[in-house]
Every structure is written in structure tokens, then in C-alpha cells.
Amino acid sequence: MQTKAVCSTLLFFGTVTAACAVGDPVTDSADPIDVAQAERGGGGMNRVKHVIVVMMENHSFDNYFGVLPYAPGSPYHPATSSAGCRGSDHRCVDGLTCQVDSAGALRCSNANLDDDGSSVLAFHNSNRCVGPDLDHGWVGTHREVNFGAPNETRLRQLMDGFVRVNNEIEPSTEDQTMGYYDQTEIPFYYELAQRFAINDRFFSSMLGPTFPNRAYFAAATSFGHLTTADQIPPLDGYKPINGTIFDLLERNDVSWADYYTDVPQGASFRPFGTTVIDPHFLPLPVFLAQAAGLPGVGDLPSVSFVDPGFGLLGNASSSDEHASGRLIAARTMRPSST
């Protein structure tokens, strides 16, 4: 039986959207996907005028898209081998291994060991607000990946400790770490996934929490930091020796902005205080106005980092889909409204 954790809380859900110039032909979102054309790839990159990056929080691929191949009308199919998908098969999704029962429900064979020696199977979880928060700290994630020898995770990824580690912080009867969502809970993401490229072999930069992984996103290193408690930077931000993606964009004269709800993620590396704020940090409504082409708000830059609310002003400001938060965008947004 394949052992696979569903809600590892190790991976961050990320979306990169490329927008063409105004006036370029746009395919109607109701048109069926042309998988053959998507597989060919190639030309058209010169038409890309804007790159928009949205990085959400703490969900594994299997938790969100593990059953994508089984969704109604999905252009994808599941892997037919324990080795996963062939590199040339772009219609294959390396997710969960499931069968449809006589009642039309999915029964997945992916499992994790429980405290009593029994196996907990992956299951459909309709709870959009998982609580308490699943363990995604440095120590916890290493034990989740290799329960008996967490210091050997780099050498052996057994993925055998998710249930047992999270039994320590949540009722052992719930086992929400093994739950997955489908198109019922996150219709917006499922529609995006069926129409645009996805990456089912993407892994977080390090086995650990938010700040170190977001540091890798911006600077390709967490420069020794292992906890989110380190996210409060010096007044002018952390200065990694090789710089950040923001520095690289500026050196190449590429315009950019970081649009925030409560605090920009770039504030770990650029000033964001009461006296000095980096001019690239702009409130989220500015992005919405620029994307809509409204007059008097300036042009949308070539690269936009659009940050969710991290809940720093209270739970009401949280929209980052943290495992213990709410799946707002995934549940309510539609491609026609973005």
C-alpha cells in the first residue's frame, strides 16, 4: 500500500498568471482545453506583458489537487504506476490512487500509520476550516516525513508520521492531515487547474513553516532561519548576501510591485515602517484598479506580487488559506471575475 500524506502543510499553493497585452485575443473560459496545444507549448512568450504571482499558505498538492484526475470532465488521468507519471505524459497527474465505488464516491488507498498500528486512509474532507492548526514546524515536518529517524529525512522520505505527529495536537479520531478537497470545496482552483498548466512535482524549498519558505521564494535561501518567529526583520529588512528577486528585477529594469492586504511579504527584505516604506509596496486596491485599467492609478508593472491577508490584524484580515483559516478564494472566486 502506498503511503502518502494528503495535508502535509509543507507546500505553499502558488499561482503564476501571465497576462497578454490589451487587444490580444483572449480565449473564452468556457472553451474546452486543448491539451495537445498545451503539450506543444512554445511560441507566444513574447506576447506576455505581465506576470502576476500569488502565493498562498500551507496546503500540499494532494490536499488540493490529489483527486483532480477524477473530477467530472477533467482532461487529466491518474498515474497507472507506483513510480508516478511518465515525464512525457502531460495529461497524467501524480496525485492520490483512488477508485470510484458503486455509489459514485471515491475510495483512496493512500494511507498513513496511526498510533495503534492501524492505517488511516485518505478521505474527502469537507471541513474548510481545519483546526487546530496542523504541525508544520521544522521539527514536526521532519518527524512527519520520517517518524523514526527525522534527522535522516534528506536520505529517506518515508512519509510515515503525519497522522502520529498531528495526533499530538488534534483529536486522534479526526486525522484531518489525511483529508483532501475536491471541486466541491475549491471550484475556482479546480477550474483553473483544468484550463492551465499545473505542477504535480513541485516541493517546498525546506521542510518547515511559512517564513523560511517565503524567504526561499524571494531570496533562494532562508539564510539559516528555521522558524516563522524570525520573520520580523531589521528596520531596513534582511540583506541576503546574494540579494533578492526584487534586487534582480531592478538591476534588469523590470518594473514590479508588491500589493498587500495587511503587510507585504517583501517587508522581510525592504523597509515597511512608520517612517520609511519602500515605494514598491502598494495596497491591494491599487492592484485591482491598475488591473482594471482605471485612470489616475498608474500602469500595472511587469511583475506583480499579490499578497493575501496574513491575519496580522486579526482573523478577519486573513485570506491566505492557512490550514486553520478559511478557503475564501478557492471557494468563491471564478475565472470570469479575476
C-alpha positions as a LaTeX table, in Angstrom:
\begin{tabular}{lrrr}
\hline
Residue & $x$ (\AA) & $y$ (\AA) & $z$ (\AA) \\
\hline
Met1 & 0.00 & 0.00 & 0.00 \\
Gln2 & 1.37 & 3.37 & $-0.96$ \\
Thr3 & 1.95 & 5.70 & 1.96 \\
Lys4 & 1.20 & 9.29 & 1.18 \\
Ala5 & 0.26 & 12.26 & 3.32 \\
Val6 & $-2.52$ & 14.40 & 1.99 \\
Cys7 & $-2.41$ & 17.57 & 4.07 \\
Ser8 & 1.27 & 17.77 & 4.86 \\
Thr9 & 1.09 & 21.54 & 5.27 \\
Leu10 & 4.57 & 21.68 & 3.76 \\
Leu11 & 3.77 & 23.11 & 0.39 \\
Phe12 & 2.54 & 26.56 & $-0.39$ \\
Phe13 & $-0.12$ & 26.94 & $-3.02$ \\
Gly14 & 1.30 & 29.26 & $-5.68$ \\
Thr15 & $-0.18$ & 30.67 & $-8.83$ \\
Val16 & 1.67 & 32.44 & $-11.61$ \\
Thr17 & $-0.57$ & 34.16 & $-14.09$ \\
Ala18 & 0.71 & 35.64 & $-17.33$ \\
Ala19 & $-1.38$ & 38.34 & $-18.95$ \\
Cys20 & $-1.21$ & 39.39 & $-22.58$ \\
Ala21 & $-1.32$ & 42.90 & $-23.89$ \\
Val22 & $-4.61$ & 44.73 & $-24.14$ \\
Gly23 & $-6.12$ & 43.97 & $-27.51$ \\
Asp24 & $-4.65$ & 40.47 & $-27.76$ \\
Pro25 & $-7.26$ & 37.80 & $-28.45$ \\
Val26 & $-8.50$ & 36.11 & $-25.29$ \\
Thr27 & $-9.85$ & 32.59 & $-25.19$ \\
Asp28 & $-13.26$ & 32.30 & $-23.60$ \\
Ser29 & $-13.05$ & 30.46 & $-20.27$ \\
Ala30 & $-15.96$ & 28.30 & $-21.39$ \\
Asp31 & $-13.96$ & 26.90 & $-24.32$ \\
Pro32 & $-12.68$ & 23.34 & $-23.78$ \\
Ile33 & $-8.99$ & 22.99 & $-23.07$ \\
Asp34 & $-6.77$ & 21.98 & $-25.99$ \\
Val35 & $-4.40$ & 19.61 & $-24.22$ \\
Ala36 & $-2.48$ & 18.85 & $-27.42$ \\
Gln37 & $-1.78$ & 22.53 & $-27.93$ \\
Ala38 & $-0.78$ & 22.89 & $-24.28$ \\
Glu39 & 1.63 & 19.98 & $-24.66$ \\
Arg40 & 3.30 & 21.59 & $-27.67$ \\
Gly41 & 3.98 & 24.78 & $-25.69$ \\
Gly42 & 6.46 & 27.04 & $-27.40$ \\
Gly43 & 5.69 & 30.38 & $-29.05$ \\
Gly44 & 3.77 & 33.30 & $-27.75$ \\
Met45 & 6.00 & 34.17 & $-24.80$ \\
Asn46 & 6.88 & 37.46 & $-26.47$ \\
Arg47 & 3.22 & 38.44 & $-26.03$ \\
Val48 & 3.39 & 38.15 & $-22.25$ \\
Lys49 & 3.27 & 41.64 & $-20.77$ \\
His50 & 2.58 & 40.97 & $-17.11$ \\
Val51 & 3.44 & 38.22 & $-14.65$ \\
Ile52 & 1.26 & 38.06 & $-11.53$ \\
Val53 & 2.42 & 35.89 & $-8.63$ \\
Val54 & 0.03 & 34.79 & $-5.87$ \\
Met55 & 1.43 & 32.64 & $-3.08$ \\
Met56 & $-0.97$ & 31.14 & $-0.58$ \\
Glu57 & $-0.34$ & 29.09 & 2.56 \\
Asn58 & 0.31 & 25.60 & 3.80 \\
His59 & $-1.50$ & 23.04 & 1.65 \\
Ser60 & 0.02 & 20.08 & $-0.12$ \\
Phe61 & $-0.67$ & 19.26 & $-3.75$ \\
Asp62 & $-2.58$ & 16.13 & $-2.70$ \\
Asn63 & $-4.71$ & 18.08 & $-0.25$ \\
Tyr64 & $-5.90$ & 20.42 & $-3.03$ \\
Phe65 & $-5.42$ & 18.50 & $-6.28$ \\
Gly66 & $-4.87$ & 14.86 & $-5.33$ \\
Val67 & $-8.18$ & 13.84 & $-6.90$ \\
Leu68 & $-8.05$ & 16.26 & $-9.84$ \\
Pro69 & $-7.91$ & 13.37 & $-12.38$ \\
Tyr70 & $-11.24$ & 12.09 & $-11.02$ \\
Ala71 & $-13.10$ & 15.41 & $-11.29$ \\
Pro72 & $-16.03$ & 15.50 & $-13.75$ \\
Gly73 & $-14.79$ & 16.45 & $-17.21$ \\
Ser74 & $-11.15$ & 16.53 & $-16.11$ \\
Pro75 & $-8.64$ & 16.39 & $-19.01$ \\
Tyr76 & $-6.23$ & 14.50 & $-16.74$ \\
His77 & $-5.82$ & 10.89 & $-15.71$ \\
Pro78 & $-4.14$ & 9.38 & $-12.63$ \\
Ala79 & $-0.77$ & 7.66 & $-12.65$ \\
Thr80 & $-1.03$ & 3.98 & $-13.50$ \\
Ser81 & 2.27 & 3.01 & $-11.90$ \\
Ser82 & 3.66 & 3.30 & $-8.37$ \\
Ala83 & 6.58 & 5.14 & $-9.97$ \\
Gly84 & 4.25 & 8.00 & $-10.91$ \\
Cys85 & 3.69 & 9.66 & $-14.25$ \\
Arg86 & 5.93 & 9.36 & $-17.27$ \\
Gly87 & 7.82 & 12.56 & $-17.93$ \\
Ser88 & 6.31 & 12.88 & $-21.39$ \\
Asp89 & 2.70 & 12.35 & $-20.25$ \\
His90 & 1.37 & 15.83 & $-19.53$ \\
Arg91 & $-2.18$ & 14.58 & $-19.04$ \\
Cys92 & $-1.10$ & 12.47 & $-16.06$ \\
Val93 & $-1.41$ & 13.79 & $-12.50$ \\
Asp94 & 0.69 & 12.18 & $-9.79$ \\
Gly95 & $-1.88$ & 12.51 & $-7.04$ \\
Leu96 & $-3.91$ & 10.08 & $-4.99$ \\
Thr97 & $-4.70$ & 6.50 & $-6.00$ \\
Cys98 & $-8.48$ & 6.08 & $-5.92$ \\
Gln99 & $-11.35$ & 4.00 & $-7.26$ \\
Val100 & $-14.97$ & 5.02 & $-7.77$ \\
Asp101 & $-17.32$ & 2.80 & $-5.75$ \\
Ser102 & $-20.83$ & 1.71 & $-6.69$ \\
Ala103 & $-22.29$ & 4.82 & $-5.08$ \\
Gly104 & $-20.04$ & 7.11 & $-7.12$ \\
Ala105 & $-17.79$ & 8.04 & $-4.19$ \\
Leu106 & $-14.00$ & 7.92 & $-4.32$ \\
Arg107 & $-12.17$ & 5.33 & $-2.24$ \\
Cys108 & $-8.45$ & 6.10 & $-1.99$ \\
Ser109 & $-5.80$ & 3.61 & $-0.94$ \\
Asn110 & $-3.15$ & 6.10 & 0.20 \\
Ala111 & $-2.62$ & 5.66 & 3.92 \\
Asn112 & $-0.59$ & 6.64 & 6.97 \\
Leu113 & 0.10 & 4.72 & 10.17 \\
Asp114 & $-1.90$ & 5.55 & 13.31 \\
Asp115 & $-0.79$ & 5.28 & 16.95 \\
Asp116 & $-2.48$ & 1.90 & 17.39 \\
Gly117 & $-0.80$ & 0.39 & 14.33 \\
Ser118 & $-3.86$ & 0.71 & 12.09 \\
Ser119 & $-3.84$ & 2.59 & 8.79 \\
Val120 & $-5.69$ & 5.86 & 8.19 \\
Leu121 & $-6.83$ & 6.15 & 4.58 \\
Ala122 & $-7.02$ & 9.40 & 2.65 \\
Phe123 & $-10.58$ & 10.70 & 2.80 \\
His124 & $-12.73$ & 13.50 & 1.39 \\
Asn125 & $-12.86$ & 16.27 & 3.99 \\
Ser126 & $-15.49$ & 18.95 & 3.51 \\
Asn127 & $-14.21$ & 20.94 & 6.52 \\
Arg128 & $-12.76$ & 24.15 & 5.07 \\
Cys129 & $-11.53$ & 25.39 & 8.46 \\
Val130 & $-9.15$ & 22.77 & 9.82 \\
Gly131 & $-8.40$ & 23.17 & 13.49 \\
Pro132 & $-6.29$ & 23.04 & 15.46 \\
Asp133 & $-3.57$ & 24.01 & 13.04 \\
Leu134 & $-1.63$ & 21.04 & 11.71 \\
Asp135 & 2.05 & 20.79 & 12.61 \\
His136 & 4.28 & 22.42 & 10.01 \\
Gly137 & 7.22 & 23.48 & 12.15 \\
Trp138 & 10.81 & 22.42 & 11.47 \\
Val139 & 10.83 & 19.55 & 13.97 \\
Gly140 & 7.27 & 18.43 & 13.27 \\
Thr141 & 7.65 & 18.21 & 9.50 \\
His142 & 10.85 & 16.21 & 9.76 \\
Arg143 & 9.05 & 13.74 & 12.02 \\
Glu144 & 6.12 & 13.64 & 9.57 \\
Val145 & 8.42 & 12.71 & 6.71 \\
Asn146 & 10.49 & 10.19 & 8.70 \\
Phe147 & 8.87 & 9.47 & 12.04 \\
Gly148 & 11.52 & 7.13 & 13.41 \\
Ala149 & 14.59 & 9.00 & 12.18 \\
Pro150 & 13.76 & 12.65 & 11.49 \\
Asn151 & 17.44 & 13.56 & 11.09 \\
Glu152 & 17.57 & 11.27 & 8.08 \\
Thr153 & 14.80 & 12.94 & 6.07 \\
Arg154 & 17.27 & 14.09 & 3.41 \\
Leu155 & 18.19 & 10.47 & 2.75 \\
Arg156 & 14.88 & 8.68 & 3.38 \\
Gln157 & 11.44 & 10.21 & 2.86 \\
Leu158 & 9.12 & 7.56 & 4.30 \\
Met159 & 6.18 & 9.97 & 4.69 \\
Asp160 & 5.03 & 7.86 & 7.62 \\
Gly161 & 4.49 & 10.27 & 10.53 \\
Phe162 & 1.73 & 12.68 & 9.53 \\
Val163 & $-1.06$ & 11.03 & 11.48 \\
Arg164 & 1.03 & 10.26 & 14.56 \\
Val165 & 2.61 & 13.71 & 14.77 \\
Asn166 & $-0.70$ & 15.50 & 14.38 \\
Asn167 & $-2.41$ & 13.20 & 16.89 \\
Glu168 & $-0.36$ & 15.13 & 19.43 \\
Ile169 & $-2.18$ & 18.38 & 18.64 \\
Glu170 & $-5.63$ & 17.32 & 17.40 \\
Pro171 & $-8.14$ & 14.66 & 18.47 \\
Ser172 & $-6.85$ & 11.32 & 17.17 \\
Thr173 & $-10.30$ & 10.49 & 15.80 \\
Glu174 & $-10.23$ & 13.31 & 13.26 \\
Asp175 & $-6.97$ & 12.70 & 11.37 \\
Gln176 & $-7.53$ & 15.79 & 9.22 \\
Thr177 & $-3.98$ & 15.58 & 7.95 \\
Met178 & $-5.26$ & 12.79 & 5.65 \\
Gly179 & $-8.20$ & 14.76 & 4.30 \\
Tyr180 & $-8.41$ & 16.05 & 0.72 \\
Tyr181 & $-10.60$ & 18.58 & $-1.04$ \\
Asp182 & $-12.22$ & 18.30 & $-4.45$ \\
Gln183 & $-14.12$ & 20.53 & $-6.87$ \\
Thr184 & $-16.95$ & 20.82 & $-4.33$ \\
Glu185 & $-14.86$ & 22.77 & $-1.81$ \\
Ile186 & $-12.48$ & 24.63 & $-4.15$ \\
Pro187 & $-14.27$ & 25.04 & $-7.51$ \\
Phe188 & $-12.22$ & 28.06 & $-8.56$ \\
Tyr189 & $-8.91$ & 26.25 & $-8.24$ \\
Tyr190 & $-10.25$ & 23.15 & $-9.97$ \\
Glu191 & $-11.42$ & 25.19 & $-12.91$ \\
Leu192 & $-8.02$ & 26.90 & $-13.14$ \\
Ala193 & $-6.22$ & 23.57 & $-12.88$ \\
Gln194 & $-8.25$ & 22.09 & $-15.72$ \\
Arg195 & $-7.54$ & 25.02 & $-18.04$ \\
Phe196 & $-3.95$ & 25.98 & $-17.26$ \\
Ala197 & $-0.65$ & 24.28 & $-16.50$ \\
Ile198 & $-0.16$ & 22.69 & $-13.09$ \\
Asn199 & 2.91 & 21.23 & $-11.40$ \\
Asp200 & 2.31 & 17.98 & $-9.53$ \\
Arg201 & 6.02 & 17.50 & $-8.80$ \\
Phe202 & 6.69 & 20.80 & $-7.05$ \\
Phe203 & 8.05 & 20.65 & $-3.50$ \\
Ser204 & 8.69 & 23.28 & $-0.88$ \\
Ser205 & 12.23 & 24.54 & $-0.55$ \\
Met206 & 12.61 & 23.27 & 3.00 \\
Leu207 & 10.69 & 21.10 & 5.46 \\
Gly208 & 9.38 & 23.87 & 7.63 \\
Pro209 & 7.00 & 26.77 & 8.17 \\
Thr210 & 5.99 & 29.96 & 6.39 \\
Phe211 & 8.80 & 32.49 & 6.75 \\
Pro212 & 11.77 & 30.29 & 5.74 \\
Asn213 & 9.92 & 29.08 & 2.63 \\
Arg214 & 8.85 & 32.59 & 1.66 \\
Ala215 & 12.47 & 33.62 & 2.15 \\
Tyr216 & 13.46 & 30.98 & $-0.40$ \\
Phe217 & 10.82 & 32.37 & $-2.72$ \\
Ala218 & 12.31 & 35.87 & $-2.54$ \\
Ala219 & 16.00 & 35.15 & $-1.95$ \\
Ala220 & 16.59 & 31.46 & $-2.82$ \\
Thr221 & 17.72 & 30.90 & 0.77 \\
Ser222 & 16.39 & 31.21 & 4.31 \\
Phe223 & 19.94 & 32.19 & 5.39 \\
Gly224 & 19.79 & 29.90 & 8.39 \\
His225 & 16.29 & 30.73 & 9.61 \\
Leu226 & 14.07 & 27.80 & 10.55 \\
Thr227 & 11.01 & 29.37 & 12.20 \\
Thr228 & 8.37 & 31.97 & 11.40 \\
Ala229 & 9.30 & 33.67 & 14.70 \\
Asp230 & 12.26 & 35.10 & 12.76 \\
Gln231 & 10.08 & 36.93 & 10.25 \\
Ile232 & 10.37 & 40.32 & 12.00 \\
Pro233 & 13.38 & 41.83 & 10.19 \\
Pro234 & 15.74 & 44.72 & 10.93 \\
Leu235 & 14.31 & 48.15 & 10.13 \\
Asp236 & 15.65 & 48.12 & 6.56 \\
Gly237 & 14.97 & 44.41 & 6.03 \\
Tyr238 & 17.18 & 41.35 & 5.87 \\
Lys239 & 20.03 & 41.59 & 3.35 \\
Pro240 & 20.90 & 38.14 & 1.93 \\
Ile241 & 24.42 & 38.16 & 0.51 \\
Asn242 & 23.20 & 37.29 & $-2.99$ \\
Gly243 & 20.29 & 39.71 & $-2.91$ \\
Thr244 & 16.63 & 39.03 & $-3.64$ \\
Ile245 & 14.36 & 38.67 & $-6.63$ \\
Phe246 & 13.40 & 42.31 & $-6.07$ \\
Asp247 & 17.03 & 43.39 & $-6.47$ \\
Leu248 & 17.33 & 41.26 & $-9.61$ \\
Leu249 & 14.26 & 42.83 & $-11.19$ \\
Glu250 & 15.58 & 46.33 & $-10.52$ \\
Arg251 & 19.03 & 45.54 & $-11.92$ \\
Asn252 & 17.35 & 44.46 & $-15.14$ \\
Asp253 & 14.97 & 47.45 & $-15.29$ \\
Val254 & 11.89 & 45.29 & $-14.83$ \\
Ser255 & 9.07 & 47.14 & $-13.11$ \\
Trp256 & 7.49 & 45.43 & $-10.09$ \\
Ala257 & 5.24 & 45.98 & $-7.10$ \\
Asp258 & 4.19 & 44.03 & $-4.02$ \\
Tyr259 & 0.48 & 44.57 & $-3.30$ \\
Tyr260 & $-0.53$ & 43.82 & 0.27 \\
Thr261 & $-3.62$ & 43.38 & 2.44 \\
Asp262 & $-2.12$ & 43.74 & 5.92 \\
Val263 & 1.65 & 43.51 & 5.33 \\
Pro264 & 3.70 & 42.83 & 2.17 \\
Gln265 & 5.79 & 39.66 & 2.17 \\
Gly266 & 8.60 & 41.77 & 0.72 \\
Ala267 & 8.78 & 43.63 & 4.04 \\
Ser268 & 11.20 & 40.96 & 5.22 \\
Phe269 & 13.73 & 42.46 & 2.81 \\
Arg270 & 12.66 & 46.08 & 2.24 \\
Pro271 & 11.63 & 48.83 & 4.68 \\
Phe272 & 7.99 & 48.88 & 5.73 \\
Gly273 & 7.66 & 51.02 & 8.83 \\
Thr274 & 6.11 & 54.16 & 10.24 \\
Thr275 & 8.73 & 56.45 & 8.72 \\
Val276 & 10.02 & 54.66 & 5.63 \\
Ile277 & 8.08 & 52.42 & 3.22 \\
Asp278 & 9.57 & 51.03 & 0.04 \\
Pro279 & 7.69 & 52.64 & $-2.87$ \\
His280 & 7.11 & 49.21 & $-4.43$ \\
Phe281 & 4.73 & 48.29 & $-1.59$ \\
Leu282 & 1.18 & 49.24 & $-2.53$ \\
Pro283 & $-2.23$ & 48.43 & $-1.00$ \\
Leu284 & $-4.22$ & 45.68 & $-2.74$ \\
Pro285 & $-6.94$ & 48.06 & $-4.06$ \\
Val286 & $-4.25$ & 49.74 & $-6.18$ \\
Phe287 & $-3.59$ & 46.43 & $-7.94$ \\
Leu288 & $-7.28$ & 45.93 & $-8.62$ \\
Ala289 & $-7.57$ & 49.43 & $-10.06$ \\
Gln290 & $-4.45$ & 49.07 & $-12.21$ \\
Ala291 & $-5.51$ & 45.64 & $-13.47$ \\
Ala292 & $-8.86$ & 47.12 & $-14.44$ \\
Gly293 & $-7.11$ & 49.91 & $-16.35$ \\
Leu294 & $-8.71$ & 52.69 & $-14.33$ \\
Pro295 & $-7.32$ & 56.19 & $-14.96$ \\
Gly296 & $-5.14$ & 58.02 & $-12.49$ \\
Val297 & $-3.69$ & 54.97 & $-10.71$ \\
Gly298 & $-0.66$ & 54.27 & $-12.88$ \\
Asp299 & 0.14 & 51.27 & $-15.02$ \\
Leu300 & 0.30 & 47.67 & $-13.90$ \\
Pro301 & 4.01 & 46.76 & $-13.58$ \\
Ser302 & 5.63 & 43.92 & $-15.47$ \\
Val303 & 5.77 & 41.76 & $-12.33$ \\
Ser304 & 3.15 & 41.90 & $-9.58$ \\
Phe305 & 3.37 & 40.06 & $-6.27$ \\
Val306 & $-0.18$ & 39.95 & $-4.90$ \\
Asp307 & $-0.19$ & 39.02 & $-1.21$ \\
Pro308 & $-3.17$ & 37.65 & 0.71 \\
Gly309 & $-4.03$ & 38.85 & 4.17 \\
Phe310 & $-1.83$ & 37.04 & 6.70 \\
Gly311 & $-4.12$ & 37.74 & 9.65 \\
Leu312 & $-1.68$ & 40.09 & 11.36 \\
Leu313 & $-4.56$ & 42.49 & 12.03 \\
Gly314 & $-6.78$ & 39.72 & 13.36 \\
Asn315 & $-8.53$ & 36.71 & 11.83 \\
Ala316 & $-10.89$ & 38.94 & 9.86 \\
Ser317 & $-7.97$ & 40.11 & 7.71 \\
Ser318 & $-6.79$ & 36.57 & 6.96 \\
Ser319 & $-7.25$ & 35.37 & 3.39 \\
Asp320 & $-4.08$ & 33.31 & 2.90 \\
Glu321 & $-5.85$ & 29.93 & 3.19 \\
His322 & $-3.69$ & 28.87 & 6.08 \\
Ala323 & $-4.80$ & 25.37 & 7.09 \\
Ser324 & $-6.54$ & 26.72 & 10.19 \\
Gly325 & $-8.06$ & 29.60 & 8.22 \\
Arg326 & $-10.67$ & 29.87 & 5.50 \\
Leu327 & $-10.60$ & 28.79 & 1.86 \\
Ile328 & $-12.05$ & 32.07 & 0.65 \\
Ala329 & $-10.57$ & 32.48 & $-2.82$ \\
Ala330 & $-10.63$ & 28.79 & $-3.58$ \\
Arg331 & $-14.32$ & 28.59 & $-2.78$ \\
Thr332 & $-15.80$ & 31.82 & $-4.06$ \\
Met333 & $-13.76$ & 33.25 & $-6.92$ \\
Arg334 & $-14.37$ & 32.39 & $-10.53$ \\
Pro335 & $-12.07$ & 32.89 & $-13.56$ \\
Ser336 & $-14.59$ & 35.34 & $-15.03$ \\
Ser337 & $-14.13$ & 37.63 & $-12.03$ \\
Thr338 & $-10.34$ & 37.73 & $-12.00$ \\
\hline
\end{tabular}
